[in-house]
Amino acid sequence: MEGEIKQTNSKVGQKSWLIRVTDQLKMFWQNLYYKIFSQALADRLSDLNLQSFELEDPEIKTVLALVGTEKIRDKLIADSAGGSKFDCHQQAHKLGRISYEVFQVKAFQNMDTSCHSGLIHGAMEAFLQERGTASLASDIKQLCDSAASAFGRFECLHGVGHGVLAYDDYDMPKALQTCHTLFDSYSQSSCFGGVFMENIIVAEGNGVVPAHQTKWVSPDPYFPCNGIDQESRIQTQCYMMQTSRMLDLYEHNFEKVAEVCQEAPLNMRPTCFQSMGRDASGQTLRDPAKTHQICQLAPPEYQHDCIRGALYVFIEFWGDQLTNQPQQFCQALDEQDKGYCYSLFGGRLPEIFGKSPEKIRQICQYAEPDYLDSCLKASGLN
């Protein structure tokens, strides 16, 4: 029997080796062909349907291996009209997973934070699916600490949460405990947020494991927040995502969500309304006027929480490709809220462009003249 197993393993190894060699030869000849006929490759890239491709699409994987992640990412951003035609975040998730399959750990070197960092999240999901969580802290420290900015590091850690929940078979308490193994409180909290987002996404049929079901959703709009560890960091991260679940329950009725947030635990109400602002920005595909209109559904004492959540999506969706998008939202607000918005905005810029004060000044220049100083002062440059 042992001899039969060894022989079988040997045959499997030979078959795997043969597949790898065949794939390498195929890629060699394709690269050679497209060096000669470059327009044919450009046409092939142009023909990709990036709005609705699936992970199993062999054409995406082949073209990605030929042209690299950046060119397909740029096409995704262009095809989605910067996320205003369709939300490119979930498609970027898929692209990140495929990129990891093709380039392995090198995939993380070629990613930015556009499309709300979907590339980073997807690659991290694939990384954890392959590597597991046995050496999570050391693996993640090496990957996430190499991010180009504090914001990139956060998004890397958030992606860990997505991947951990999928790897732990959507067992939320186990996934949260896995997040606890990371090296500091900030890393753990960032991971918690990814866990809660992945839980909602998989309930919608768009998770890392698309056909999977989660037991951690119910008709109760406060679940799973009221059914898990009540530690303040975990509760905050849960409620930061919870209005996405509420919108599913109430057929995207923001008036109902505002009512439900008012009945959340008192200390979580600001977070719930910040979550509502985050969802408002996402649901409207970052339309400034429509997002502002939704935030006006929040009670006066929670208006700024909603504005904060909405503004952060404008910022985080573009990441290091940010230009004037968040300022357009600030401009759409009532006069009494503009100062708050521009100060909040300026305060986030060092997180994204910390090593480039020139870039921060350039971005603040898009502000309305009366609020330029608010942006610069909040960023620490004035």
VOLUM-939905 format. One record per residue (C-alpha): x, y, z; chain; residue in one letter; residue number from 1. Coordinates in nm, 4 decimals. Example, Ala and Ser with C-alpha at 12.3 -4.5 7.8 and 13.67 -1.06 7.14 Angstrom:
// residues 2
{{1.2300 -0.4500 0.7800} A A 1}
{{1.3670 -0.1060 0.7140} A S 2}
//
This chain:
// residues 382
{{0.0000 0.0000 0.0000} A M 1}
{{0.2794 0.2435 0.0898} A E 2}
{{0.4467 0.1706 -0.2428} A G 3}
{{0.1197 0.2397 -0.4250} A E 4}
{{0.0807 0.5744 -0.2445} A I 5}
{{0.4366 0.6760 -0.3293} A K 6}
{{0.3815 0.5768 -0.6906} A Q 7}
{{0.0548 0.7733 -0.7038} A T 8}
{{0.2158 1.0790 -0.5451} A N 9}
{{0.4988 1.0528 -0.7935} A S 10}
{{0.2550 1.0475 -1.0843} A K 11}
{{0.0673 1.3508 -0.9411} A V 12}
{{0.3971 1.5360 -0.9020} A G 13}
{{0.4978 1.4521 -1.2580} A Q 14}
{{0.1602 1.5687 -1.3851} A K 15}
{{0.1833 1.8972 -1.1911} A S 16}
{{0.5351 1.9525 -1.3196} A W 17}
{{0.4205 1.8842 -1.6749} A L 18}
{{0.1325 2.1327 -1.6417} A I 19}
{{0.3680 2.4016 -1.5106} A R 20}
{{0.6172 2.3458 -1.7925} A V 21}
{{0.3385 2.3465 -2.0522} A T 22}
{{0.1970 2.6735 -1.9114} A D 23}
{{0.5429 2.8320 -1.9107} A Q 24}
{{0.6050 2.7329 -2.2716} A L 25}
{{0.2634 2.8606 -2.3741} A K 26}
{{0.3292 3.1945 -2.2023} A M 27}
{{0.6758 3.2194 -2.3619} A F 28}
{{0.5314 3.1816 -2.7130} A W 29}
{{0.2456 3.4209 -2.6415} A Q 30}
{{0.4875 3.6860 -2.5152} A N 31}
{{0.7019 3.6407 -2.8227} A L 32}
{{0.3996 3.6646 -3.0518} A Y 33}
{{0.2673 3.9821 -2.8886} A Y 34}
{{0.6088 4.1488 -2.8975} A K 35}
{{0.5848 4.1202 -3.2728} A I 36}
{{0.2125 4.1941 -3.2985} A F 37}
{{0.1612 4.4445 -3.0162} A S 38}
{{-0.1651 4.5791 -3.1570} A Q 39}
{{-0.3184 4.2330 -3.1275} A A 40}
{{-0.2492 4.2386 -2.7522} A L 41}
{{-0.3895 4.5903 -2.7214} A A 42}
{{-0.7068 4.4716 -2.8968} A D 43}
{{-0.7293 4.1714 -2.6677} A R 44}
{{-0.7020 4.3967 -2.3620} A L 45}
{{-0.9615 4.6344 -2.5054} A S 46}
{{-1.2091 4.3495 -2.5590} A D 47}
{{-1.2103 4.2422 -2.1921} A L 48}
{{-1.5447 4.2838 -2.0155} A N 49}
{{-1.4340 4.4031 -1.6733} A L 50}
{{-1.7804 4.4924 -1.5469} A Q 51}
{{-1.9035 4.1357 -1.5128} A S 52}
{{-1.6091 3.8937 -1.5344} A F 53}
{{-1.5823 3.6051 -1.2893} A E 54}
{{-1.2825 3.4482 -1.1159} A L 55}
{{-1.2939 3.1469 -1.3455} A E 56}
{{-1.2621 3.3567 -1.6638} A D 57}
{{-0.9463 3.2205 -1.8330} A P 58}
{{-0.9161 3.5199 -2.0653} A E 59}
{{-0.8746 3.7642 -1.7749} A I 60}
{{-0.6007 3.5498 -1.6235} A K 61}
{{-0.4173 3.5116 -1.9541} A T 62}
{{-0.4257 3.8796 -2.0450} A V 63}
{{-0.3298 3.9803 -1.6905} A L 64}
{{-0.0217 3.7580 -1.7116} A A 65}
{{0.0684 3.9206 -2.0436} A L 66}
{{0.0144 4.2896 -1.9638} A V 67}
{{0.0394 4.3073 -1.5831} A G 68}
{{-0.2042 4.4112 -1.3126} A T 69}
{{-0.1672 4.7873 -1.3622} A E 70}
{{-0.2957 4.7977 -1.7189} A K 71}
{{-0.6060 4.5950 -1.6374} A I 72}
{{-0.6642 4.8071 -1.3261} A R 73}
{{-0.6432 5.1229 -1.5381} A D 74}
{{-0.8942 4.9764 -1.7829} A K 75}
{{-1.1268 4.8853 -1.4960} A L 76}
{{-1.1155 5.2431 -1.3662} A I 77}
{{-1.1733 5.3809 -1.7174} A A 78}
{{-1.4569 5.1380 -1.7986} A D 79}
{{-1.6327 5.2228 -1.4720} A S 80}
{{-1.5838 5.5956 -1.5359} A A 81}
{{-1.3987 5.6239 -1.2080} A G 82}
{{-1.6618 5.4206 -1.0285} A G 83}
{{-1.9514 5.6458 -1.1369} A S 84}
{{-2.0827 5.4045 -1.4034} A K 85}
{{-2.0512 5.0930 -1.1875} A F 86}
{{-1.8796 5.0224 -0.8567} A D 87}
{{-1.5410 4.8765 -0.9442} A C 88}
{{-1.4591 4.7604 -0.5896} A H 89}
{{-1.5893 4.4044 -0.6125} A Q 90}
{{-1.4413 4.3561 -0.9594} A Q 91}
{{-1.1086 4.4830 -0.8242} A A 92}
{{-1.1377 4.2196 -0.5488} A H 93}
{{-1.1562 3.9517 -0.8187} A K 94}
{{-0.8706 4.1075 -1.0109} A L 95}
{{-0.6563 4.1069 -0.6957} A G 96}
{{-0.7236 3.7375 -0.6395} A R 97}
{{-0.6312 3.6527 -0.9976} A I 98}
{{-0.3210 3.8711 -0.9741} A S 99}
{{-0.2045 3.6737 -0.6707} A Y 100}
{{-0.2643 3.3458 -0.8550} A E 101}
{{-0.0445 3.4687 -1.1407} A V 102}
{{0.2282 3.6644 -0.9607} A F 103}
{{0.2120 3.5253 -0.6044} A Q 104}
{{0.3549 3.7604 -0.3367} A V 105}
{{0.4992 3.9881 -0.6062} A K 106}
{{0.1385 4.0884 -0.6778} A A 107}
{{0.1434 4.3136 -0.3700} A F 108}
{{0.4215 4.5232 -0.5250} A Q 109}
{{0.1985 4.6326 -0.8131} A N 110}
{{-0.1127 4.7511 -0.6317} A M 111}
{{-0.2536 5.0877 -0.5400} A D 112}
{{-0.5549 5.1850 -0.3306} A T 113}
{{-0.7955 5.2858 -0.6093} A S 114}
{{-1.1436 5.1286 -0.6310} A C 115}
{{-1.1456 5.1317 -0.2504} A H 116}
{{-0.8367 4.9075 -0.2398} A S 117}
{{-1.0146 4.6120 -0.3952} A G 118}
{{-0.6918 4.4826 -0.5495} A L 119}
{{-0.5190 4.4654 -0.2117} A I 120}
{{-0.8190 4.3004 -0.0458} A H 121}
{{-0.8491 4.0359 -0.3173} A G 122}
{{-0.4805 3.9529 -0.3190} A A 123}
{{-0.4834 3.9188 0.0594} A M 124}
{{-0.7827 3.6851 0.0415} A E 125}
{{-0.5976 3.4624 -0.2048} A A 126}
{{-0.2784 3.4800 0.0019} A F 127}
{{-0.4556 3.3601 0.3170} A L 128}
{{-0.6491 3.0946 0.1312} A Q 129}
{{-0.3156 2.9518 0.0151} A E 130}
{{-0.0998 3.0115 0.3242} A R 131}
{{-0.3535 2.9790 0.6052} A G 132}
{{-0.3261 3.1557 0.9419} A T 133}
{{-0.0695 2.9468 1.1299} A A 134}
{{0.1926 3.2226 1.0993} A S 135}
{{-0.0520 3.5070 1.0407} A L 136}
{{0.1150 3.7758 1.2528} A A 137}
{{0.4597 3.7413 1.0972} A S 138}
{{0.3245 3.6959 0.7419} A D 139}
{{0.1005 4.0000 0.7645} A I 140}
{{0.3588 4.2206 0.9321} A K 141}
{{0.5958 4.1595 0.6450} A Q 142}
{{0.3328 4.2327 0.3797} A L 143}
{{0.1401 4.5211 0.5346} A C 144}
{{0.4376 4.7080 0.6833} A D 145}
{{0.5763 4.7421 0.3310} A S 146}
{{0.2740 4.9520 0.2207} A A 147}
{{0.3618 5.2909 0.0736} A A 148}
{{0.1383 5.4844 0.3161} A S 149}
{{-0.0481 5.4540 0.6450} A A 150}
{{-0.3683 5.4265 0.4451} A F 151}
{{-0.2247 5.1455 0.2330} A G 152}
{{-0.1256 4.9624 0.5505} A R 153}
{{-0.4774 4.9982 0.6894} A F 154}
{{-0.6325 4.8620 0.3703} A E 155}
{{-0.3888 4.5718 0.3746} A C 156}
{{-0.4947 4.4870 0.7315} A L 157}
{{-0.8615 4.5298 0.6444} A H 158}
{{-0.8095 4.2782 0.3626} A G 159}
{{-0.6721 4.0363 0.6200} A V 160}
{{-1.0134 4.0372 0.7884} A G 161}
{{-1.1862 3.9416 0.4641} A H 162}
{{-0.9436 3.6560 0.4082} A G 163}
{{-0.9457 3.5340 0.7677} A V 164}
{{-1.3247 3.4965 0.7805} A L 165}
{{-1.3218 3.3009 0.4546} A A 166}
{{-1.0322 3.0825 0.5701} A Y 167}
{{-1.2075 3.0159 0.9023} A D 168}
{{-1.5135 2.8942 0.7073} A D 169}
{{-1.7213 3.1995 0.8013} A Y 170}
{{-1.7028 3.1169 1.1714} A D 171}
{{-1.7143 3.4739 1.3011} A M 172}
{{-1.6024 3.4198 1.6650} A P 173}
{{-1.3092 3.2117 1.5403} A K 174}
{{-1.2162 3.4754 1.2806} A A 175}
{{-1.2267 3.7547 1.5382} A L 176}
{{-1.0037 3.5494 1.7631} A Q 177}
{{-0.7633 3.5032 1.4729} A T 178}
{{-0.7552 3.8810 1.4283} A C 179}
{{-0.6590 3.9056 1.7968} A H 180}
{{-0.3303 3.7286 1.7123} A T 181}
{{-0.2065 4.0285 1.5145} A L 182}
{{0.0674 4.2403 1.6640} A F 183}
{{-0.1099 4.5544 1.7927} A D 184}
{{-0.4523 4.7015 1.8678} A S 185}
{{-0.4668 4.9014 1.5437} A Y 186}
{{-0.3949 4.5934 1.3324} A S 187}
{{-0.6507 4.3893 1.5225} A Q 188}
{{-0.9237 4.6535 1.4850} A S 189}
{{-0.8536 4.6914 1.1126} A S 190}
{{-0.8848 4.3155 1.0789} A C 191}
{{-1.2150 4.3148 1.2718} A F 192}
{{-1.3602 4.5591 1.0187} A G 193}
{{-1.2694 4.3305 0.7301} A G 194}
{{-1.4354 4.0364 0.9043} A V 195}
{{-1.7651 4.2229 0.9418} A F 196}
{{-1.7602 4.3527 0.5863} A M 197}
{{-1.6892 4.0068 0.4459} A E 198}
{{-1.9758 3.8632 0.6513} A N 199}
{{-2.2230 4.1049 0.4915} A I 200}
{{-2.0770 4.0637 0.1444} A I 201}
{{-2.1013 3.6851 0.1519} A V 202}
{{-2.4644 3.7145 0.2662} A A 203}
{{-2.5207 3.9132 -0.0548} A E 204}
{{-2.3560 3.6383 -0.2613} A G 205}
{{-2.0347 3.8290 -0.3346} A N 206}
{{-1.7914 3.6868 -0.0801} A G 207}
{{-1.4483 3.5339 -0.1163} A V 208}
{{-1.6233 3.1964 -0.1420} A V 209}
{{-1.9255 3.3026 -0.3546} A P 210}
{{-2.1402 2.9928 -0.2971} A A 211}
{{-2.0842 2.9996 0.0792} A H 212}
{{-2.3486 3.0923 0.3362} A Q 213}
{{-2.2967 3.2673 0.6672} A T 214}
{{-2.4857 3.1963 0.9895} A K 215}
{{-2.4021 3.5452 1.1171} A W 216}
{{-2.6905 3.7395 0.9618} A V 217}
{{-3.0558 3.7458 1.0678} A S 218}
{{-3.3714 3.9603 1.0388} A P 219}
{{-3.2523 4.1430 1.3511} A D 220}
{{-3.0957 4.4689 1.2207} A P 221}
{{-2.8498 4.4785 1.5120} A Y 222}
{{-2.7193 4.1251 1.4604} A F 223}
{{-2.4398 4.0120 1.4730} A P 224}
{{-2.3296 4.3130 1.6790} A C 225}
{{-2.5606 4.2194 1.9658} A N 226}
{{-2.4631 3.8518 1.9474} A G 227}
{{-2.0844 3.8690 1.9685} A I 228}
{{-1.8076 3.9898 2.1979} A D 229}
{{-1.9086 4.3280 2.3450} A Q 230}
{{-1.5516 4.4626 2.3519} A E 231}
{{-1.5705 4.8263 2.2404} A S 232}
{{-1.3297 4.7833 1.9465} A R 233}
{{-1.5293 4.4909 1.8114} A I 234}
{{-1.8619 4.6691 1.8591} A Q 235}
{{-1.7327 4.9813 1.6844} A T 236}
{{-1.6110 4.7860 1.3830} A Q 237}
{{-1.9359 4.5876 1.3712} A C 238}
{{-2.1595 4.8954 1.3735} A Y 239}
{{-1.9299 5.0651 1.1230} A M 240}
{{-2.0499 4.8058 0.8695} A M 241}
{{-2.3976 4.7281 1.0035} A Q 242}
{{-2.6049 4.9686 0.7935} A T 243}
{{-2.5093 4.7652 0.4861} A S 244}
{{-2.7006 4.4765 0.6435} A R 245}
{{-2.9868 4.7095 0.7390} A M 246}
{{-3.0161 4.8266 0.3795} A L 247}
{{-3.0472 4.4652 0.2665} A D 248}
{{-3.3227 4.4085 0.5204} A L 249}
{{-3.5162 4.7268 0.4365} A Y 250}
{{-3.4839 4.7280 0.0568} A E 251}
{{-3.2326 5.0149 0.0552} A H 252}
{{-3.4628 5.2486 0.2455} A N 253}
{{-3.2327 5.5021 0.4123} A F 254}
{{-3.5203 5.6616 0.6075} A E 255}
{{-3.5796 5.3284 0.7800} A K 256}
{{-3.2059 5.2840 0.8411} A V 257}
{{-3.1929 5.6269 1.0066} A A 258}
{{-3.4789 5.5228 1.2361} A E 259}
{{-3.3060 5.1971 1.3274} A V 260}
{{-2.9728 5.3716 1.3974} A C 261}
{{-3.1552 5.5947 1.6465} A Q 262}
{{-3.2502 5.2817 1.8427} A E 263}
{{-2.8995 5.1350 1.8454} A A 264}
{{-2.7091 5.1298 2.1773} A P 265}
{{-2.6469 5.4914 2.2730} A L 266}
{{-2.2684 5.4685 2.2510} A N 267}
{{-2.2907 5.3124 1.9032} A M 268}
{{-2.5324 5.5607 1.7449} A R 269}
{{-2.2618 5.7958 1.6133} A P 270}
{{-2.0880 5.4950 1.4564} A T 271}
{{-2.4159 5.3699 1.3085} A C 272}
{{-2.4774 5.7070 1.1403} A F 273}
{{-2.1192 5.7169 1.0182} A Q 274}
{{-2.1883 5.3761 0.8641} A S 275}
{{-2.5017 5.5210 0.7029} A M 276}
{{-2.2942 5.7960 0.5450} A G 277}
{{-2.0470 5.5373 0.4178} A R 278}
{{-2.3307 5.3435 0.2558} A D 279}
{{-2.4935 5.6591 0.1196} A A 280}
{{-2.1741 5.7458 -0.0632} A S 281}
{{-2.1401 5.3919 -0.1973} A G 282}
{{-2.5060 5.3510 -0.3001} A Q 283}
{{-2.5060 5.6787 -0.4948} A T 284}
{{-2.1699 5.5935 -0.6578} A L 285}
{{-2.0261 5.8976 -0.4803} A R 286}
{{-2.2740 6.1505 -0.6170} A D 287}
{{-2.2213 6.4603 -0.3958} A P 288}
{{-2.5763 6.5999 -0.4024} A A 289}
{{-2.7502 6.2634 -0.3585} A K 290}
{{-2.5155 6.1648 -0.0773} A T 291}
{{-2.5792 6.4934 0.1028} A H 292}
{{-2.9547 6.4443 0.0646} A Q 293}
{{-2.9339 6.1057 0.2357} A I 294}
{{-2.7246 6.2418 0.5225} A C 295}
{{-2.9940 6.4993 0.5871} A Q 296}
{{-3.2131 6.2092 0.7017} A L 297}
{{-2.9951 6.1778 1.0117} A A 298}
{{-3.1040 6.3705 1.3240} A P 299}
{{-2.9199 6.7041 1.3632} A P 300}
{{-2.6951 6.5693 1.6391} A E 301}
{{-2.5713 6.2914 1.4065} A Y 302}
{{-2.5412 6.4875 1.0803} A Q 303}
{{-2.1654 6.5258 1.1140} A H 304}
{{-2.1245 6.1537 1.1767} A D 305}
{{-2.3006 6.0807 0.8489} A C 306}
{{-2.0926 6.3430 0.6677} A I 307}
{{-1.7757 6.1860 0.8073} A R 308}
{{-1.8695 5.8402 0.6824} A G 309}
{{-1.9629 5.9721 0.3391} A A 310}
{{-1.6530 6.1884 0.3003} A L 311}
{{-1.4217 5.9047 0.3992} A Y 312}
{{-1.5608 5.6946 0.1143} A V 313}
{{-1.4904 5.9742 -0.1337} A F 314}
{{-1.1324 5.9792 -0.0026} A I 315}
{{-1.0791 5.6065 0.0379} A E 316}
{{-1.2322 5.5066 -0.2941} A F 317}
{{-0.9574 5.6941 -0.4794} A W 318}
{{-0.6739 5.6488 -0.2305} A G 319}
{{-0.3432 5.7580 -0.3789} A D 320}
{{-0.5125 5.8567 -0.7071} A Q 321}
{{-0.7124 6.1228 -0.5229} A L 322}
{{-0.7602 6.4653 -0.6846} A T 323}
{{-1.0741 6.6795 -0.6398} A N 324}
{{-1.3486 6.4222 -0.5707} A Q 325}
{{-1.3954 6.4780 -0.1925} A P 326}
{{-1.3983 6.8553 -0.2320} A Q 327}
{{-1.6988 6.8228 -0.4626} A Q 328}
{{-1.8860 6.6625 -0.1741} A F 329}
{{-1.7836 6.9395 0.0676} A C 330}
{{-1.9047 7.1961 -0.1858} A Q 331}
{{-2.2491 7.0300 -0.1952} A A 332}
{{-2.3007 7.0741 0.1809} A L 333}
{{-2.4811 7.3540 0.3601} A D 334}
{{-2.2586 7.6451 0.4542} A E 335}
{{-2.2540 7.5585 0.8258} A Q 336}
{{-2.1119 7.2132 0.7478} A D 337}
{{-1.8438 7.3066 0.4957} A K 338}
{{-1.5778 7.4049 0.7490} A G 339}
{{-1.6192 7.0723 0.9267} A Y 340}
{{-1.5981 6.8841 0.5961} A C 341}
{{-1.2825 7.0560 0.4716} A Y 342}
{{-1.1088 7.0186 0.8083} A S 343}
{{-1.2005 6.6515 0.8205} A L 344}
{{-1.0729 6.6116 0.4666} A F 345}
{{-0.7409 6.7849 0.5321} A G 346}
{{-0.6857 6.5728 0.8395} A G 347}
{{-0.6956 6.2534 0.6316} A R 348}
{{-0.4454 6.3655 0.3668} A L 349}
{{-0.1241 6.2899 0.5632} A P 350}
{{-0.2452 5.9330 0.6038} A E 351}
{{-0.2498 5.8955 0.2255} A I 352}
{{0.0281 6.1314 0.1139} A F 353}
{{0.2367 6.1477 0.4315} A G 354}
{{0.5674 6.1548 0.2468} A K 355}
{{0.4615 6.4229 0.0000} A S 356}
{{0.3646 6.7641 0.1457} A P 357}
{{0.3674 6.8991 -0.2102} A E 358}
{{0.0931 6.6546 -0.3042} A K 359}
{{-0.1119 6.7536 0.0016} A I 360}
{{-0.0871 7.1218 -0.0911} A R 361}
{{-0.1872 7.0375 -0.4476} A Q 362}
{{-0.4954 6.8469 -0.3308} A I 363}
{{-0.6010 7.1230 -0.0891} A C 364}
{{-0.5876 7.3727 -0.3763} A Q 365}
{{-0.9093 7.2181 -0.5103} A Y 366}
{{-1.0959 7.3498 -0.2049} A A 367}
{{-1.3176 7.6559 -0.2250} A E 368}
{{-1.0984 7.9636 -0.1585} A P 369}
{{-1.2617 8.0391 0.1764} A D 370}
{{-1.1757 7.6892 0.2993} A Y 371}
{{-0.8256 7.6412 0.1634} A L 372}
{{-0.6700 7.7352 0.4975} A D 373}
{{-0.9001 7.4900 0.6788} A S 374}
{{-0.7734 7.2079 0.4615} A C 375}
{{-0.4064 7.3039 0.4975} A L 376}
{{-0.4288 7.3649 0.8723} A K 377}
{{-0.5970 7.0300 0.9344} A A 378}
{{-0.3279 6.8568 0.7297} A S 379}
{{-0.0579 7.0173 0.9466} A G 380}
{{0.0900 7.2293 0.6687} A L 381}
{{-0.0398 7.5712 0.7716} A N 382}
//
